[in-house]
Amino acid sequence: MTAADVAQLVLRERQGRDRGWWDRMGACYAPDSAVRLSWFRGSGEEFVARSREMAGRGDVTRHRLGPPVVDLDGDRAIAEMSAAIELRTVLDGVEVDLTSYTRLLYRAEVRSGRWLITSMDPVYERDVLAPVLPGTPVPLPSLAGLRPSYRFLAHVFGRRGYPIADDLYGDDRPAEVAGLYDSLFTWLPGKAS
């Protein structure tokens, strides 16, 4: 069992999500896994089911991924992968592209002889909302009160029926992000923060 196996696991999970390969995506999660992200909190199994429903509504996101960095100790691993999450949608008649820049943080464990994801938490860095046709004004209400690390994501997803919580990990709250990294490194035996 190598770090490359863990890297392939997290890449395969994202590929399954983007391609609608729900069985392949689901096979990446442990039964007791936990997923906490912008529009969803629950188990890996529930996340796959809700992702399938989301895609069925026409809300399809794509992920542009950086190479995963994996720290491994015995049967446990943590992986970090940068991602740009992209969604094309329509806001008040204007076609727009939303891009949310994040770091996806995974815990993985060997279960029954293979690596499985036991948790996934994104850290939201920033997001961008742009008209598909350059120069077209994008209709936006006041974004006051929305977190700078994911304000456009919160607005667009909220309008699409996916309310976004205000307590997500984001670079605008560095102490909370540091706490998340500390918990990951504490969970992984032998890894110092």
C-alpha positions as semicolon CSV with decimal commas, in nm:
position;residue;x (nm);y (nm);z (nm)
1;M;0,000;0,000;0,000
2;T;0,162;0,321;-0,119
3;A;0,100;0,694;-0,132
4;A;0,031;0,651;-0,504
5;D;-0,261;0,422;-0,414
6;V;-0,411;0,697;-0,198
7;A;-0,356;0,956;-0,472
8;Q;-0,539;0,735;-0,720
9;L;-0,822;0,685;-0,470
10;V;-0,895;1,056;-0,428
11;L;-0,856;1,122;-0,802
12;R;-1,091;0,833;-0,881
13;E;-1,350;0,970;-0,637
14;R;-1,349;1,310;-0,814
15;Q;-1,353;1,145;-1,157
16;G;-1,660;0,944;-1,056
17;R;-1,831;1,264;-0,935
18;D;-1,756;1,455;-1,255
19;R;-1,847;1,175;-1,495
20;G;-2,159;1,055;-1,316
21;W;-2,000;0,717;-1,245
22;W;-2,186;0,686;-0,916
23;D;-2,093;0,325;-0,837
24;R;-1,724;0,402;-0,888
25;M;-1,751;0,714;-0,675
26;G;-1,933;0,525;-0,401
27;A;-1,674;0,248;-0,397
28;C;-1,415;0,505;-0,279
29;Y;-1,591;0,573;0,055
30;A;-1,586;0,376;0,378
31;P;-1,934;0,299;0,519
32;D;-1,867;0,526;0,819
33;S;-1,719;0,811;0,615
34;A;-1,805;1,178;0,671
35;V;-1,828;1,445;0,401
36;R;-1,864;1,812;0,491
37;L;-1,871;2,065;0,209
38;S;-2,057;2,367;0,082
39;W;-2,398;2,218;0,006
40;F;-2,381;1,881;0,184
41;R;-2,300;1,717;0,518
42;G;-2,335;1,346;0,577
43;S;-2,188;1,009;0,486
44;G;-2,005;0,923;0,167
45;E;-2,296;0,703;0,062
46;E;-2,543;0,989;0,112
47;F;-2,308;1,227;-0,071
48;V;-2,308;1,001;-0,377
49;A;-2,689;0,981;-0,371
50;R;-2,730;1,358;-0,334
51;S;-2,469;1,421;-0,606
52;R;-2,668;1,198;-0,839
53;E;-2,986;1,395;-0,757
54;M;-2,802;1,723;-0,813
55;A;-2,680;1,609;-1,156
56;G;-3,034;1,494;-1,239
57;R;-3,152;1,851;-1,182
58;G;-2,894;1,974;-1,433
59;D;-2,659;2,117;-1,170
60;V;-2,334;1,966;-1,292
61;T;-1,999;2,080;-1,160
62;R;-1,656;1,989;-1,291
63;H;-1,332;1,979;-1,095
64;R;-0,992;2,089;-1,229
65;L;-0,749;1,913;-0,999
66;G;-0,391;1,965;-0,892
67;P;-0,171;1,670;-0,800
68;P;-0,252;1,522;-0,458
69;V;0,005;1,544;-0,179
70;V;-0,015;1,234;0,041
71;D;0,120;1,173;0,390
72;L;0,115;0,807;0,484
73;D;0,166;0,623;0,809
74;G;0,077;0,254;0,820
75;D;-0,290;0,202;0,741
76;R;-0,376;0,573;0,760
77;A;-0,318;0,858;0,517
78;I;-0,410;1,219;0,461
79;A;-0,425;1,369;0,114
80;E;-0,450;1,732;0,006
81;M;-0,550;1,825;-0,347
82;S;-0,612;2,170;-0,492
83;A;-0,926;2,204;-0,700
84;A;-1,111;2,457;-0,908
85;I;-1,480;2,371;-0,896
86;E;-1,659;2,500;-1,205
87;L;-2,031;2,550;-1,268
88;R;-2,198;2,715;-1,567
89;T;-2,548;2,839;-1,488
90;V;-2,792;3,122;-1,553
91;L;-2,857;3,409;-1,310
92;D;-3,158;3,625;-1,395
93;G;-3,120;3,548;-1,765
94;V;-2,742;3,595;-1,776
95;E;-2,523;3,292;-1,843
96;V;-2,235;3,288;-1,593
97;D;-1,936;3,078;-1,497
98;L;-1,869;3,021;-1,127
99;T;-1,526;2,898;-1,022
100;S;-1,455;2,813;-0,659
101;Y;-1,092;2,753;-0,564
102;T;-1,045;2,504;-0,281
103;R;-0,812;2,257;-0,117
104;L;-0,972;1,917;-0,066
105;L;-0,849;1,741;0,248
106;Y;-0,907;1,367;0,277
107;R;-0,852;1,108;0,546
108;A;-0,812;0,751;0,416
109;E;-0,767;0,417;0,586
110;V;-0,698;0,063;0,476
111;R;-1,016;-0,139;0,526
112;S;-1,042;-0,504;0,420
113;G;-0,715;-0,473;0,231
114;R;-0,787;-0,155;0,031
115;W;-0,775;0,221;0,080
116;L;-1,108;0,395;0,144
117;I;-1,192;0,759;0,211
118;T;-1,307;0,813;0,570
119;S;-1,354;1,192;0,548
120;M;-1,341;1,484;0,307
121;D;-1,331;1,853;0,404
122;P;-1,266;2,138;0,163
123;V;-1,093;2,461;0,256
124;Y;-1,242;2,740;0,046
125;E;-0,987;2,992;-0,078
126;R;-1,173;3,231;-0,307
127;D;-1,427;3,228;-0,587
128;V;-1,497;3,411;-0,910
129;L;-1,821;3,479;-1,096
130;A;-1,795;3,594;-1,458
131;P;-2,038;3,633;-1,746
132;V;-1,992;3,380;-2,025
133;L;-2,025;3,667;-2,275
134;P;-1,754;3,917;-2,170
135;G;-1,884;4,261;-2,080
136;T;-2,234;4,144;-1,991
137;P;-2,341;4,282;-1,652
138;V;-2,399;4,009;-1,393
139;P;-2,705;4,081;-1,178
140;L;-2,601;4,059;-0,814
141;P;-2,767;4,174;-0,496
142;S;-2,557;4,298;-0,209
143;L;-2,312;4,029;-0,104
144;A;-2,263;4,186;0,238
145;G;-2,252;3,922;0,505
146;L;-2,132;3,647;0,273
147;R;-1,788;3,502;0,347
148;P;-1,514;3,626;0,108
149;S;-1,374;3,276;0,061
150;Y;-1,698;3,152;-0,096
151;R;-1,940;3,444;-0,140
152;F;-2,032;3,380;-0,505
153;L;-2,064;3,007;-0,441
154;A;-2,304;3,079;-0,153
155;H;-2,508;3,319;-0,366
156;V;-2,533;3,098;-0,676
157;F;-2,591;2,770;-0,492
158;G;-2,846;2,936;-0,264
159;R;-3,036;3,055;-0,570
160;R;-3,023;2,700;-0,711
161;G;-3,179;2,557;-0,392
162;Y;-2,864;2,449;-0,209
163;P;-2,825;2,669;0,098
164;I;-2,463;2,713;0,209
165;A;-2,366;2,729;0,576
166;D;-2,154;3,010;0,716
167;D;-1,925;2,779;0,915
168;L;-1,719;2,615;0,642
169;Y;-1,341;2,608;0,646
170;G;-1,204;2,904;0,452
171;D;-0,884;3,101;0,419
172;D;-1,070;3,401;0,561
173;R;-1,071;3,216;0,897
174;P;-0,710;3,098;0,929
175;A;-0,736;2,985;1,293
176;E;-1,011;2,737;1,204
177;V;-0,811;2,609;0,907
178;A;-0,504;2,565;1,128
179;G;-0,722;2,365;1,368
180;L;-0,834;2,138;1,084
181;Y;-0,474;2,072;0,979
182;D;-0,378;2,006;1,342
183;S;-0,659;1,751;1,372
184;L;-0,543;1,577;1,054
185;F;-0,183;1,559;1,168
186;T;-0,287;1,441;1,515
187;W;-0,502;1,168;1,358
188;L;-0,210;1,046;1,144
189;P;0,040;0,870;1,374
190;G;0,393;0,996;1,334
191;K;0,300;1,315;1,145
192;A;0,409;1,641;1,304
193;S;0,224;1,961;1,214
